[in-house]
Amino acid sequence: MSTSTPPAPVPPSLPAQPPPPDGPAYAVPHQPPYGAHPGGLGPGGPFAPPPAPPRVPWWQRDGVISRLLVLAGVAVTLVGVVMLLVIAAEHGLLGPQVRVTGGTVLAGALLAAGGRVISRPGGRVGGTALLSTGFAGLYLDILAVTTIYDWVPAAVGLAAALACVVAGSLVAMRCNNQLLAVIVTAGAAALAPVLTHGVTPTLLMFLTVFAVVGAVPEVRRGWSWLGAVRTVPAVIGACALIAARAADDRMIGSAALGSVLVLGAAGVAAGLLVLRRRPDQVTAGVVMVLAALPVIAVGATMESPVSSVWSGAVAVAVLLAAVAARPLPATATWSVATIAGLAVLQACTVLTADYDTSAPFLVVAVVTAVLAGQHRSLPALIGAALMLLIGTLHLLIVSADPHALSVPKAALATLGASTAASGLVASAAAAALGLAGVRMSSQDDERALSLVLPSLMGLYAVVVAAVSAGVAVEHSTGGFFAGHFVATALWVGLGYALLMAGLRRPAYARVVLGLGLTVIVAALIKLFVFDLDAIGGIARAGSFLVVGLVLLVAGTRYARIFAERSAGGPTA
């Protein structure tokens, strides 16, 4: 009997699914477009960015109209205070006591109202306007009794003004309200010249009070706009007073000089402190330079030796302040370099004009270029380049112009030991500047660019030094010829030295070798274009012999060193 396995049960078949109407059986079911329904990821989904708010005109934005109204109210009210104090006095209206008392009462009422309003909801704008108008009005009142009516000495008026400004600064700091301090300073500074009938030493002292007191909240709160507003009026007043005294060949008085010194010291100190805490405050760096300008400009009203000493002392003082405040951010470094550079520029200009020599600029260029190379300081490098450029231009235009270097008669009348010394110093400055530029550059293109200016000025300085020395040693045509002979030989020797340096310094080979070849080509052009025609006698023959021998030695030694270096042998 055989047995068989029963067949497995067959599951019931499912009904066939019709294909979707828009494609074959394997098509993905139809979905709504991207972002067309809630829950998607597109513009209509929950992760979509909110729609951009409609643009509102600036005059409809929150607080704009109220600020404009209160600022206009401040201006009009302060003008009214000035009219009460000045115009009424000019026309004999009311008595002095009534005018001063009225201004004081008005200022007190504004201060009281501002104190009540500023603490209420929405009262910051109105309270700021009332308080600033009150403090500015009180300041103008104090200035009036000091300058117009002469009721109190200047020292008493300054003390009262100091108290008024300090109170305004304390209120502004307590409310953390830079606008309050700015309005008080700007309003009082703008109208103060009306009360003093122009720029006077007394006005400068009162403006300096604002500049000094305003430095405290600027440093504590970092209020950069206050720094500009407190400094610019005093700087303008000081420069105007200095210019007026310089036009009359007079020195400014001791009171004005003291104000200028205080203004500069406060500006530099505040700028350094602000920049140490907030290195991104470019405004503080600019304000620091502005505050120092009157201190430098005072030197223009002094006699020559004293003026140069004054300018040098300003440069030394600001550098010492920078050293004491180290480390400094880049903005502070540039500001200090600008102040010191302007002071040194003025000192060198005075010395150059008095002694008819470019040596002051060139000596400063040497020292600054050496410091730039040692400390890799870009401000020092730029300062050295400017000083060398000015000194070389003085040589080129005044002391040793091309006519004096190319015509024996002019050379004998112009050149001498002084121009020889200037040429030597200029050559040293060009060399120091070139070395500093190469050391501070990281790419061949940068190195080549940094060598352009020193090379051109250095070659000219070598000619000035050589020809002037020849004329100084032998005051004749022979000395002139000998000087050019030495200059050409020095050019060739310099080119050869650069070629050797390029072989020994592979990192700088491309730039230094190119410069050496350029100098040698320039020497050959001078030899055939100028020396062959302008100099004569034994000097002409000597130039060709020496240049030729130097080129032979240079070519032979260069080929040997290059071959030894390629073979891995010694290069000495």
C-alpha positions in Angstrom: 0.0 0.0 0.0 1.5 3.3 -1.0 1.1 6.5 0.9 1.0 10.1 -0.5 1.4 13.5 1.0 -1.7 15.6 0.8 -1.2 18.9 -1.2 -0.6 22.0 0.8 -3.6 24.3 1.1 -3.6 27.2 -1.4 -4.3 30.6 0.1 -7.2 32.5 -1.4 -6.0 34.8 -4.1 -6.2 38.5 -3.6 -8.1 40.6 -6.1 -5.9 42.3 -8.6 -5.1 46.0 -7.9 -5.7 48.2 -10.9 -2.8 50.4 -11.8 -3.0 54.1 -10.9 -4.6 56.2 -13.6 -1.5 58.3 -14.1 1.2 55.6 -14.7 2.2 52.0 -14.8 1.8 49.5 -11.9 5.3 50.3 -10.5 4.7 54.1 -10.3 4.9 55.9 -7.0 1.4 57.1 -5.9 0.8 60.7 -6.7 2.0 63.3 -4.1 1.0 66.9 -3.9 3.7 69.4 -5.0 6.6 70.3 -2.6 5.3 72.4 0.2 1.7 72.5 -1.1 0.2 71.0 2.0 0.6 71.5 5.8 3.4 69.4 7.2 5.7 69.5 4.2 9.2 70.9 4.3 8.7 73.6 1.7 7.5 77.1 1.9 4.2 76.1 3.4 5.6 73.6 6.0 6.3 74.1 9.7 10.1 74.6 9.0 9.6 77.4 6.5 11.0 80.8 7.3 8.5 83.4 8.4 7.4 85.8 5.7 9.4 89.0 5.5 7.8 91.9 7.4 6.7 94.8 5.3 9.2 97.6 4.9 8.3 100.6 7.1 9.5 104.1 6.2 12.2 105.4 8.5 10.1 108.2 9.8 7.4 105.7 10.9 9.7 103.5 12.9 9.4 103.2 16.6 10.8 106.3 18.4 12.0 108.2 15.4 9.5 111.0 15.4 9.7 111.4 19.2 13.5 111.6 19.0 13.4 114.2 16.2 10.9 116.3 18.2 12.9 116.2 21.4 16.2 116.9 19.6 14.6 119.9 18.0 13.2 121.0 21.3 16.7 120.8 22.9 18.2 122.9 20.1 15.5 125.5 20.3 15.6 125.7 24.1 19.4 126.1 24.2 19.2 128.8 21.6 16.6 130.6 23.7 19.0 130.4 26.7 21.7 132.0 24.7 19.4 134.7 23.5 18.4 135.4 27.1 22.0 135.8 28.1 23.5 137.6 25.1 20.8 139.4 23.1 19.0 140.7 26.1 22.3 142.1 27.4 23.1 143.7 24.1 19.8 145.4 24.0 19.7 146.3 27.6 16.6 144.1 28.3 16.1 142.9 31.8 18.9 143.2 34.3 22.0 140.9 34.5 20.7 139.3 37.7 17.3 138.6 36.1 18.9 137.0 33.0 21.2 134.8 35.0 18.5 133.9 37.6 16.0 133.1 34.8 18.5 130.8 33.0 19.3 129.0 36.3 15.7 128.6 37.2 14.8 127.3 33.8 17.8 124.8 33.9 16.7 123.6 37.4 13.1 123.1 36.3 14.2 121.1 33.2 16.5 118.9 35.4 13.7 118.3 37.9 11.2 117.4 35.2 13.7 115.2 33.4 14.4 113.3 36.6 10.7 112.6 37.0 10.0 111.7 33.4 12.9 109.4 32.7 12.0 106.9 35.3 8.4 106.4 34.0 7.4 103.9 31.3 8.2 105.3 27.9 9.9 108.3 29.4 13.5 107.6 28.4 13.5 109.8 25.3 11.7 112.7 26.9 13.7 112.5 30.1 16.9 112.4 28.2 16.0 115.5 26.3 14.9 117.4 29.5 18.0 116.4 31.5 20.5 117.2 28.7 18.8 120.6 28.1 19.0 121.4 31.8 22.6 120.4 32.2 23.7 122.3 29.0 21.7 125.4 30.0 23.3 125.4 33.4 26.7 125.1 31.8 26.0 128.0 29.5 24.8 130.0 32.5 28.1 129.4 34.3 30.0 130.3 31.2 28.1 133.6 30.9 28.7 134.7 34.5 32.4 134.0 33.9 33.0 135.5 30.5 30.2 138.1 29.9 29.5 139.6 33.3 32.9 138.8 34.9 31.1 138.1 38.2 33.5 135.3 39.2 37.1 134.5 38.4 37.9 132.0 35.7 39.1 129.5 38.2 35.7 129.6 40.0 33.8 129.4 36.8 35.9 126.4 35.7 35.2 124.7 39.0 31.5 125.2 38.7 31.5 124.0 35.1 33.5 121.0 36.2 30.8 120.2 38.8 28.1 120.6 36.3 29.7 118.3 33.7 30.6 115.7 36.3 26.9 115.7 37.5 25.7 115.2 34.0 28.2 112.4 33.4 27.2 110.7 36.6 23.5 110.8 35.6 24.2 109.5 32.2 26.3 106.6 33.5 23.6 105.8 36.1 21.0 105.7 33.4 23.4 104.0 31.0 22.4 106.7 28.5 25.1 107.7 26.0 22.6 110.0 24.2 22.3 112.1 27.3 26.0 112.7 27.6 26.3 113.4 23.8 23.5 116.0 23.8 24.9 117.8 26.8 28.4 118.0 25.3 27.4 118.8 21.7 24.8 121.4 22.7 27.0 123.3 25.1 30.1 123.1 22.9 28.2 124.4 19.8 26.8 127.5 21.6 29.7 128.3 23.9 31.6 130.4 21.3 28.6 132.7 21.1 29.0 133.6 24.8 32.7 134.1 24.5 32.5 136.1 21.3 34.7 133.7 19.4 37.6 131.4 20.2 39.4 132.5 23.3 41.7 130.9 25.9 38.7 130.9 28.3 36.6 129.0 25.8 39.3 126.5 25.2 39.6 125.9 29.0 35.8 125.3 29.3 35.8 122.9 26.3 38.8 121.0 27.8 36.6 120.4 30.9 34.2 118.5 28.7 37.0 116.6 27.0 38.5 115.5 30.3 35.3 114.6 32.2 33.8 112.9 29.2 36.8 110.5 29.1 35.5 108.7 32.2 32.2 107.4 30.9 33.9 106.7 27.5 36.4 104.4 29.2 33.9 102.9 31.7 31.1 102.3 29.2 32.9 102.2 25.9 30.9 105.1 24.5 32.8 105.8 21.3 30.4 108.5 20.0 30.9 110.4 23.3 34.6 110.3 22.7 34.3 112.0 19.4 31.8 114.6 20.6 33.8 115.5 23.7 37.1 115.8 21.7 36.4 117.4 18.4 35.1 120.8 19.7 38.1 121.3 21.9 40.5 120.2 19.1 38.9 122.7 16.7 39.1 125.5 19.3 42.7 124.7 20.1 43.8 124.6 16.5 42.0 127.8 15.7 43.7 129.6 18.6 47.1 128.2 17.6 46.6 129.3 14.0 45.7 132.8 15.0 48.7 133.1 17.3 51.0 131.6 14.6 49.7 134.2 12.1 50.7 137.0 14.4 54.1 135.3 15.3 53.0 135.0 18.9 53.0 132.2 21.4 49.8 131.0 23.0 49.4 131.9 26.6 50.1 129.6 29.6 46.4 128.9 30.1 45.8 127.8 26.6 49.0 125.8 26.6 47.9 124.0 29.7 44.6 123.3 28.2 46.2 121.8 25.1 48.5 119.6 27.2 45.6 118.4 29.3 43.5 117.8 26.2 46.3 115.7 24.6 47.1 113.7 27.7 43.4 112.9 28.4 42.8 111.9 24.7 45.8 109.6 24.5 45.2 108.0 27.9 41.5 107.4 27.2 42.2 106.1 23.8 44.8 103.5 25.1 42.5 102.4 27.9 39.5 102.0 25.6 41.4 100.1 22.9 42.9 97.7 25.5 39.4 96.7 26.5 37.7 97.0 23.1 40.2 96.5 20.3 37.6 97.0 17.6 36.8 100.6 18.6 38.4 102.3 15.6 36.7 105.6 16.6 38.7 105.7 19.8 42.0 105.4 17.8 41.0 108.3 15.5 39.9 110.4 18.5 43.3 109.7 20.2 45.1 111.1 17.1 42.9 114.1 17.0 43.5 115.0 20.6 47.2 115.0 20.1 47.1 117.3 17.0 47.0 120.5 19.0 49.9 119.4 21.1 52.0 118.9 18.0 50.7 122.1 16.4 51.9 124.2 19.4 55.4 123.7 18.1 54.6 125.9 15.1 54.4 128.9 17.4 57.8 128.3 18.9 61.3 129.3 17.9 63.3 126.8 15.8 65.4 124.9 18.4 62.7 124.9 21.0 60.1 123.8 18.3 62.2 120.7 17.4 62.8 119.8 21.0 59.1 120.1 21.7 58.1 117.9 18.8 60.7 115.3 19.8 59.4 115.3 23.3 55.8 114.7 22.1 57.0 111.7 20.1 58.9 110.3 23.1 56.0 110.9 25.5 53.5 109.1 23.4 55.8 106.2 22.7 56.5 105.8 26.5 52.7 105.9 27.1 52.3 103.1 24.6 55.1 101.0 26.2 53.5 101.5 29.6 50.1 100.3 28.2 51.4 97.2 26.5 50.2 94.9 25.0 48.4 97.1 22.5 45.9 96.0 19.7 46.6 96.9 16.1 44.4 100.0 16.2 46.2 101.5 19.2 49.6 100.7 17.6 48.7 102.5 14.4 47.3 105.5 16.4 50.5 105.8 18.4 52.6 105.5 15.3 50.6 108.2 13.6 51.1 110.6 16.5 54.8 109.9 16.9 55.3 110.1 13.1 53.6 113.5 12.8 55.6 114.9 15.7 58.9 113.6 14.2 57.9 114.9 10.8 57.4 118.4 12.2 60.8 118.3 14.0 62.6 117.1 10.9 60.9 119.7 8.8 62.0 122.6 11.1 65.6 121.3 11.2 65.8 120.7 7.5 64.5 124.2 6.8 67.0 125.9 9.2 70.1 124.0 8.3 69.3 123.2 4.6 70.1 119.5 5.0 68.1 116.3 4.6 70.0 114.5 7.3 67.3 114.7 10.0 64.8 112.8 7.8 67.5 110.3 6.8 68.7 109.6 10.3 65.1 109.0 11.5 64.7 106.7 8.4 67.7 104.6 9.5 66.6 104.2 13.1 63.0 103.4 12.2 64.0 100.9 9.5 66.2 99.0 11.9 63.4 98.9 14.5 61.0 97.8 11.8 63.2 94.9 10.9 63.9 93.8 14.5 60.3 94.0 15.6 58.6 93.2 12.2 56.5 96.4 12.7 54.5 97.5 9.6 53.8 101.0 11.0 57.6 101.5 11.6 58.4 100.2 8.1 55.9 102.6 6.5 57.3 105.4 8.6 60.9 104.6 7.6 59.8 104.5 3.9 58.1 108.0 4.2 61.1 109.5 6.0 63.6 108.1 3.4 61.4 109.3 0.6 61.2 112.8 1.9 64.9 112.9 2.6 65.8 111.6 -0.8 63.4 114.1 -2.5 65.1 116.9 -0.6 68.4 115.6 -2.0 67.0 115.3 -5.5 65.3 118.7 -5.6 67.3 121.0 -3.2 70.7 119.7 -2.0 72.0 117.5 -4.8 69.8 117.8 -7.9 70.7 115.9 -11.1 72.1 119.1 -12.6 74.7 119.4 -9.8 75.6 115.7 -10.2 76.1 115.9 -14.0 77.8 119.3 -14.5 81.2 119.9 -12.9 80.7 123.6 -12.4 77.4 123.1 -10.7 78.8 120.3 -8.6 81.7 122.5 -7.4 79.2 125.2 -6.4 76.7 122.9 -4.7 78.2 119.7 -3.4 80.4 119.2 -0.4 80.9 117.4 2.9 77.3 118.0 4.0 75.8 116.4 0.9 78.3 113.6 1.1 77.2 112.8 4.7 73.5 113.0 3.7 74.3 110.6 0.8 76.0 108.1 3.1 73.1 108.2 5.6 70.6 107.8 2.8 72.5 104.8 1.5 72.4 103.2 5.0 68.7 104.0 5.3 67.9 102.4 1.9 69.9 99.3 2.9 68.1 99.0 6.2 64.7 99.6 4.7 65.4 96.9 2.0 66.5 94.4 4.5 63.5 95.1 6.7 61.1 94.7 3.8 62.6 91.4 2.7 62.6 90.1 6.2 58.9 91.0 6.7 57.7 89.6 3.4 56.7 86.0 2.9 56.4 85.8 -0.9 58.8 86.6 -3.7 56.4 89.1 -5.2 56.2 91.0 -1.9 59.9 90.9 -1.5 60.5 92.3 -5.0 57.9 95.1 -4.4 59.5 96.0 -1.0 62.9 96.4 -2.7 61.8 98.8 -5.5 61.8 102.0 -3.5 65.0 101.3 -1.5 66.9 100.3 -4.6 66.1 103.4 -6.6 66.8 105.8 -3.7 69.9 103.9 -2.6 71.5 104.0 -6.1 70.9 107.8 -6.2 72.2 108.2 -2.7 75.4 106.3 -3.6 76.1 108.7 -6.5 75.4 111.7 -4.3 77.8 110.4 -1.6 80.6 109.5 -4.0 80.5 112.7 -6.1 80.1 114.9 -3.1 83.0 113.2 -1.4 85.1 113.6 -4.5 84.4 117.3 -4.7 85.0 117.7 -1.0 88.4 116.0 -1.1 89.5 117.8 -4.3 87.6 120.9 -5.2 88.2 120.6 -8.9 87.0 118.8 -12.0 89.2 115.9 -11.1 87.4 115.4 -7.9 84.1 115.4 -9.8 85.4 112.8 -12.3 86.8 110.7 -9.5 83.5 110.7 -7.7 81.6 109.4 -10.7 84.3 106.7 -11.2 83.8 105.6 -7.5 80.0 105.7 -7.9 80.0 103.4 -10.9 82.4 101.0 -9.3 80.2 100.9 -6.2 77.2 100.1 -8.3 79.0 97.2 -9.9 80.3 96.0 -6.5 76.8 96.2 -5.0 75.4 94.1 -7.9 78.1 91.5 -7.4 77.4 91.4 -3.6 73.8 90.8 -4.3 74.5 88.0 -6.7 76.7 86.3 -4.1 74.0 86.8 -1.4 71.4 85.2 -3.7 73.6 82.1 -4.1 74.1 81.8 -0.3 70.5 82.4 0.6 68.3 80.1 -1.6 65.1 81.3 0.1 65.7 84.8 -1.3 67.6 83.7 -4.5 65.0 84.7 -7.0 64.5 88.2 -5.8 68.1 89.0 -4.7 69.7 87.6 -7.9 67.3 89.6 -10.0 68.1 92.7 -8.1 71.8 92.1 -8.4 71.6 91.7 -12.2 69.4 94.9 -12.4 72.0 96.9 -10.5 74.8 95.6 -12.7 72.8 96.5 -15.8 72.2 100.0 -14.4 75.9 100.4 -13.8 76.7 99.4 -17.4 74.1 101.9 -18.7 75.6 104.7 -16.5 79.1 103.7 -17.8 78.3 103.9 -21.5 75.6 106.6 -21.4 76.9 109.1 -18.9 80.5 108.3 -17.9 81.7 107.9 -21.4 80.6 111.4 -22.3 80.6 113.4 -19.1 83.9 112.4 -17.4 87.3 112.5 -19.1 90.9 111.8 -18.6 92.2 108.9 -16.4 88.8 108.6 -14.6 87.1 107.5 -17.8 89.7 104.8 -18.6 89.8 103.8 -14.9 86.0 103.4 -14.9 86.1 101.0 -17.8 89.1 99.0 -16.5 87.7 98.6 -13.0 84.2 97.8 -14.1 85.5 95.3 -16.6 87.8 93.6 -14.1 85.0 93.5 -11.5 82.7 91.9 -14.0 85.3 89.3 -15.0 85.9 88.4 -11.4 82.2 88.4 -10.6 81.4 86.1 -13.6 84.2 83.7 -12.8 83.4 83.4 -9.1 79.7 83.2 -9.7 80.1 80.3 -12.1 82.4 78.5 -9.6 80.1 79.0 -6.7 77.1 78.0 -8.7 78.8 74.8 -9.9 80.0 73.9 -6.4 76.6 74.4 -5.0 75.0 72.3 -7.7 77.5 69.5 -7.0 77.0 69.7 -3.2 80.4 71.0 -2.5 81.5 74.0 -0.4 80.3 77.5 -1.4 82.8 79.6 0.5 
